[in-house]
Amino acid sequence: MAEGQTISGGSRVVRYANFVKLPHTVFALPFALVGVVLASYVAPVSYVAIAWIVLAFTSARFAAMGFNRIVDRTYDAKNPRTAMREIPSGTMGVKEAKLLVIVAILLFELAAWKLNFLCYALSPFALAWVLCYSFTKRFTRWSHLVLGLGLGIAPVGGYLAIAGSWSDPWWMLVALAGAVMCWTGGFDILYALQDIDFDRANGLHSLPAKVGAHRSLEIARFLHVGTIALLILVGYAAGEGWLYDAGVGVAAALLVFEHSLVHADDVSKVDKAFFTVNMALSSTFFAFVLAQRLWK
């Protein structure tokens, strides 16, 4: 059976989209655009810049996910939940996958170069972080936070692409990256509940495999409380108003709903919690941030 968020069809485009779970782009792309909106208070935004930012984000994510599929192909083949992914199922060869990752890396570097020198100079470090994540589950239970920080780079990159310099106050971007890190780490822990037995049997160090479902849920809740607290700090630093605050409130409500769907002894709704709720959260929060900017 296919995983959730898998596009039906047999074309090469569909195969490439499923290879990197393209629908998951809606998780962090809105937060990258939140960084763009916040930067618009200090520098003008052009449609060309937005296009390069979207390309940079999409290609970096493609490279990271594609690299993960290559590195984890033997584990994916053993896991019934992932056995139908492109490489273990034989619908895509490893050489083709590597070529796609290389092309994505080149596109990312091109987009970073087109944006500004700061983005280009920092791009290798961002790329190294999101690629190295694929190995972390082999030796640490905190791989979820490594992934989270990888997505947390997105809004920072969006801001730097427009502003060309770090934020004032300096901690605003740190708080924004931290909010996305906590948010992503929390929902990735929930997603990993599906594979507790598999991870334990194969020596993988996910947090649920190490501390159990109940404790993992508590940690995920703590991280999501941190998400809301950090978003409040970002709004304070940026001098945002009531629309931004309303967006934070909606995000908090959606996180509460997300946790109501997943229980230690029942993960049947984890796919809905993982994809549908988080897609709504990032998209809705961005809409409120943009509305606040337009209001001002």
C-alpha positions as a printed NumPy array, in Angstrom:
array([[  0.   ,   0.   ,   0.   ],
       [  1.127,   3.537,  -0.732],
       [  1.976,   5.916,   2.077],
       [ -0.163,   8.922,   2.848],
       [  0.235,  12.064,   0.738],
       [  1.188,   9.975,  -2.283],
       [  0.096,  11.309,  -5.659],
       [ -1.552,   8.751,  -7.938],
       [ -0.273,   8.227, -11.464],
       [  2.584,   6.562, -13.276],
       [  4.303,   9.466, -15.027],
       [  7.901,  10.432, -14.33 ],
       [  6.798,  13.76 , -12.856],
       [  4.498,  11.978, -10.406],
       [  7.261,   9.537,  -9.533],
       [  9.676,  12.361,  -8.779],
       [  7.049,  14.178,  -6.71 ],
       [  6.357,  11.061,  -4.649],
       [ 10.084,  10.351,  -4.31 ],
       [ 10.477,  13.468,  -2.144],
       [  6.896,  13.666,  -0.833],
       [  6.35 ,  16.974,  -2.619],
       [  3.047,  17.692,  -0.786],
       [  5.086,  18.056,   2.42 ],
       [  6.536,  21.251,   0.955],
       [  3.47 ,  23.02 ,   2.378],
       [  4.858,  22.436,   5.884],
       [  7.785,  24.837,   5.806],
       [  7.382,  26.934,   2.654],
       [  4.783,  29.182,   4.351],
       [  7.27 ,  29.776,   7.179],
       [  9.954,  30.682,   4.646],
       [  7.482,  33.248,   3.332],
       [  6.855,  34.456,   6.887],
       [ 10.544,  35.363,   6.907],
       [ 10.009,  37.265,   3.655],
       [  7.088,  39.206,   5.121],
       [  9.053,  40.15 ,   8.246],
       [ 11.974,  41.284,   6.075],
       [  9.623,  43.479,   4.036],
       [  9.56 ,  45.918,   6.958],
       [ 13.222,  46.742,   6.317],
       [ 13.688,  46.13 ,   2.575],
       [ 11.539,  46.001,  -0.58 ],
       [ 10.299,  42.671,  -1.913],
       [ 10.172,  41.838,  -5.631],
       [  8.372,  39.027,  -7.411],
       [ 11.707,  37.913,  -8.859],
       [ 13.171,  37.554,  -5.374],
       [ 10.149,  35.539,  -4.242],
       [ 10.579,  33.224,  -7.23 ],
       [ 14.244,  32.6  ,  -6.372],
       [ 13.329,  32.025,  -2.711],
       [ 10.707,  29.433,  -3.663],
       [ 13.199,  27.722,  -5.972],
       [ 15.89 ,  27.749,  -3.28 ],
       [ 13.557,  26.261,  -0.69 ],
       [ 12.04 ,  23.649,  -3.011],
       [ 15.38 ,  22.498,  -4.414],
       [ 17.003,  22.305,  -0.959],
       [ 14.093,  20.255,   0.307],
       [ 14.249,  18.012,  -2.776],
       [ 17.955,  17.429,  -2.213],
       [ 17.457,  16.674,   1.485],
       [ 14.551,  14.283,   0.978],
       [ 16.163,  12.592,  -2.003],
       [ 19.406,  12.101,  -0.086],
       [ 17.404,  10.668,   2.817],
       [ 15.719,   8.16 ,   0.517],
       [ 19.103,   7.044,  -0.825],
       [ 20.718,   6.719,   2.611],
       [ 17.718,   4.939,   4.176],
       [ 16.866,   2.645,   1.265],
       [ 17.794,  -0.579,   3.093],
       [ 15.667,   0.373,   6.113],
       [ 12.8  ,   1.456,   3.866],
       [ 12.869,  -1.933,   2.143],
       [ 12.48 ,  -3.738,   5.491],
       [  9.671,  -1.544,   6.833],
       [  6.207,  -2.525,   5.544],
       [  5.104,   1.125,   5.816],
       [  7.851,   2.327,   3.467],
       [  8.583,  -0.719,   1.313],
       [  6.688,   0.761,  -1.651],
       [  8.851,   3.87 ,  -1.83 ],
       [ 10.494,   4.377,  -5.181],
       [ 13.972,   2.942,  -4.543],
       [ 13.045,  -0.182,  -2.517],
       [ 10.128,  -0.951,  -4.85 ],
       [ 12.394,  -0.726,  -7.891],
       [ 10.537,   2.069,  -9.686],
       [ 13.642,   4.286,  -9.401],
       [ 17.288,   3.329,  -9.461],
       [ 19.901,   4.644,  -7.048],
       [ 21.866,   6.271,  -9.892],
       [ 18.795,   8.174, -11.047],
       [ 18.09 ,   9.263,  -7.485],
       [ 21.655,  10.512,  -7.043],
       [ 21.444,  12.475, -10.291],
       [ 18.229,  14.14 ,  -9.114],
       [ 19.856,  15.123,  -5.821],
       [ 22.857,  16.616,  -7.628],
       [ 20.601,  18.646,  -9.924],
       [ 18.61 ,  19.888,  -6.908],
       [ 21.823,  20.95 ,  -5.145],
       [ 22.976,  22.887,  -8.208],
       [ 19.606,  24.639,  -8.47 ],
       [ 19.741,  25.538,  -4.786],
       [ 23.196,  27.057,  -5.145],
       [ 22.113,  28.964,  -8.25 ],
       [ 19.093,  30.398,  -6.433],
       [ 21.201,  31.373,  -3.4  ],
       [ 23.72 ,  33.105,  -5.683],
       [ 20.94 ,  34.993,  -7.455],
       [ 19.522,  36.261,  -4.16 ],
       [ 22.559,  37.875,  -2.521],
       [ 26.097,  37.171,  -1.388],
       [ 25.106,  36.426,   2.218],
       [ 22.664,  33.712,   1.14 ],
       [ 25.253,  32.24 ,  -1.211],
       [ 27.961,  32.265,   1.474],
       [ 25.698,  30.523,   3.999],
       [ 24.148,  28.06 ,   1.541],
       [ 26.784,  25.29 ,   1.955],
       [ 26.246,  25.265,   5.718],
       [ 22.463,  25.064,   5.355],
       [ 22.808,  22.314,   2.764],
       [ 25.236,  20.334,   4.917],
       [ 22.822,  20.472,   7.866],
       [ 19.773,  19.215,   5.959],
       [ 21.78 ,  16.445,   4.28 ],
       [ 23.513,  15.249,   7.447],
       [ 20.142,  14.852,   9.177],
       [ 19.689,  11.562,   7.313],
       [ 22.39 ,   9.899,   9.429],
       [ 21.33 ,  11.155,  12.858],
       [ 18.691,   8.517,  13.57 ],
       [ 21.52 ,   5.998,  13.652],
       [ 23.12 ,   7.467,  16.769],
       [ 20.832,   9.96 ,  18.585],
       [ 17.254,  10.069,  19.789],
       [ 17.149,  13.796,  19.035],
       [ 17.166,  13.442,  15.241],
       [ 13.681,  15.012,  15.325],
       [ 15.184,  18.306,  16.473],
       [ 17.936,  18.093,  13.869],
       [ 15.192,  17.822,  11.259],
       [ 13.34 ,  20.65 ,  12.978],
       [ 16.311,  22.983,  12.782],
       [ 16.688,  22.053,   9.127],
       [ 13.196,  23.405,   8.503],
       [ 13.916,  26.279,  10.882],
       [ 16.561,  27.475,   8.446],
       [ 13.798,  28.232,   5.916],
       [ 12.324,  31.397,   7.517],
       [ 15.825,  32.656,   8.331],
       [ 16.796,  32.172,   4.707],
       [ 13.642,  33.936,   3.546],
       [ 14.452,  36.915,   5.745],
       [ 18.117,  37.116,   4.711],
       [ 17.199,  36.813,   1.04 ],
       [ 15.225,  40.065,   1.249],
       [ 16.977,  42.028,   3.994],
       [ 20.519,  40.967,   3.101],
       [ 21.503,  41.184,   6.768],
       [ 20.603,  39.752,  10.176],
       [ 17.536,  40.947,  12.052],
       [ 17.363,  43.73 ,  14.614],
       [ 16.945,  42.654,  17.375],
       [ 19.306,  39.788,  16.616],
       [ 17.274,  37.257,  18.562],
       [ 14.154,  37.618,  16.417],
       [ 15.454,  35.224,  13.757],
       [ 16.777,  32.88 ,  16.437],
       [ 13.308,  32.758,  18.   ],
       [ 11.678,  32.216,  14.606],
       [ 14.022,  29.35 ,  13.742],
       [ 13.477,  27.907,  17.222],
       [  9.697,  28.057,  16.813],
       [  9.843,  26.1  ,  13.571],
       [ 12.354,  23.663,  15.08 ],
       [ 10.078,  22.936,  18.05 ],
       [  7.015,  22.666,  15.826],
       [  8.682,  20.267,  13.391],
       [ 10.406,  18.253,  16.093],
       [  7.104,  17.827,  17.905],
       [  5.091,  16.587,  14.963],
       [  7.973,  14.382,  13.748],
       [  7.931,  12.667,  17.14 ],
       [  4.216,  12.   ,  16.677],
       [  4.892,  10.578,  13.209],
       [  7.642,   8.321,  14.571],
       [  5.147,   6.633,  16.916],
       [  4.16 ,   4.471,  13.944],
       [  7.605,   2.865,  13.801],
       [  8.439,   2.171,  17.454],
       [  8.698,  -1.596,  17.009],
       [ 10.57 ,  -1.345,  13.719],
       [ 13.062,   1.183,  15.063],
       [ 13.764,  -0.906,  18.14 ],
       [ 14.216,  -4.069,  16.084],
       [ 16.635,  -2.356,  13.71 ],
       [ 18.665,  -0.32 ,  16.181],
       [ 17.334,   3.077,  15.121],
       [ 17.344,   5.795,  17.765],
       [ 14.034,   7.578,  17.388],
       [ 12.731,   9.198,  20.552],
       [  9.622,   6.955,  20.775],
       [ 11.824,   3.874,  20.394],
       [ 14.018,   5.059,  23.254],
       [ 11.564,   6.453,  25.795],
       [  8.216,   4.964,  24.766],
       [  4.993,   6.431,  23.439],
       [  3.726,   8.103,  26.631],
       [  6.947,   9.964,  27.355],
       [  7.327,  10.91 ,  23.695],
       [  3.883,  12.484,  23.659],
       [  4.786,  14.561,  26.71 ],
       [  7.964,  15.796,  25.023],
       [  6.055,  16.626,  21.827],
       [  3.556,  18.673,  23.837],
       [  6.394,  20.512,  25.568],
       [  7.984,  21.323,  22.222],
       [  4.713,  22.656,  20.858],
       [  4.237,  24.872,  23.887],
       [  7.695,  26.172,  23.08 ],
       [  6.572,  26.839,  19.514],
       [  3.816,  29.165,  20.669],
       [  6.027,  30.926,  23.214],
       [  8.699,  31.582,  20.591],
       [  6.164,  32.843,  18.044],
       [  4.94 ,  35.311,  20.666],
       [  8.535,  36.504,  21.118],
       [  8.899,  36.937,  17.352],
       [  5.781,  39.077,  17.267],
       [  7.09 ,  41.205,  20.122],
       [ 10.464,  41.684,  18.418],
       [  8.85 ,  42.606,  15.105],
       [  6.312,  44.956,  16.687],
       [  3.391,  43.023,  15.245],
       [ -0.257,  43.688,  16.048],
       [ -3.539,  41.946,  16.712],
       [ -3.699,  40.022,  13.434],
       [ -0.346,  38.404,  14.133],
       [ -1.517,  37.585,  17.667],
       [ -4.676,  36.024,  16.227],
       [ -2.501,  33.873,  13.966],
       [ -0.547,  32.642,  16.98 ],
       [ -3.839,  31.844,  18.703],
       [ -5.055,  29.817,  15.726],
       [ -1.722,  27.967,  15.616],
       [ -2.079,  27.11 ,  19.296],
       [ -5.621,  25.82 ,  18.768],
       [ -4.491,  23.644,  15.855],
       [ -1.678,  22.156,  17.939],
       [ -4.145,  21.298,  20.697],
       [ -6.339,  19.619,  18.073],
       [ -3.34 ,  17.769,  16.66 ],
       [ -2.525,  16.263,  20.037],
       [ -6.138,  15.271,  20.571],
       [ -5.841,  12.984,  17.539],
       [ -2.837,  10.963,  18.672],
       [ -2.677,   8.741,  21.742],
       [ -0.072,   6.345,  23.057],
       [ -2.314,   3.361,  22.351],
       [ -3.931,   4.687,  19.165],
       [ -1.94 ,   6.135,  16.245],
       [ -4.598,   5.48 ,  13.623],
       [ -5.081,   9.222,  13.067],
       [ -1.413,  10.156,  13.049],
       [ -1.45 ,  10.779,   9.305],
       [ -4.233,  13.334,   9.695],
       [ -2.416,  14.953,  12.602],
       [  0.901,  14.93 ,  10.749],
       [ -0.176,  16.277,   7.38 ],
       [ -3.608,  17.906,   7.434],
       [ -3.301,  19.803,  10.712],
       [  0.262,  20.979,  10.13 ],
       [ -0.525,  22.062,   6.583],
       [ -3.391,  24.133,   7.96 ],
       [ -1.183,  25.553,  10.708],
       [  1.667,  26.818,   8.543],
       [ -0.602,  28.134,   5.777],
       [ -2.998,  29.859,   8.168],
       [ -0.244,  31.411,  10.247],
       [  1.402,  32.808,   7.12 ],
       [ -1.959,  34.234,   6.017],
       [ -2.316,  36.093,   9.319],
       [  1.267,  37.421,   9.153],
       [  0.677,  38.64 ,   5.599],
       [ -2.651,  40.185,   6.594],
       [ -0.916,  42.006,   9.446],
       [  1.653,  43.39 ,   6.994],
       [ -1.009,  44.547,   4.565],
       [ -2.979,  46.105,   7.435],
       [  0.054,  48.151,   8.439]])
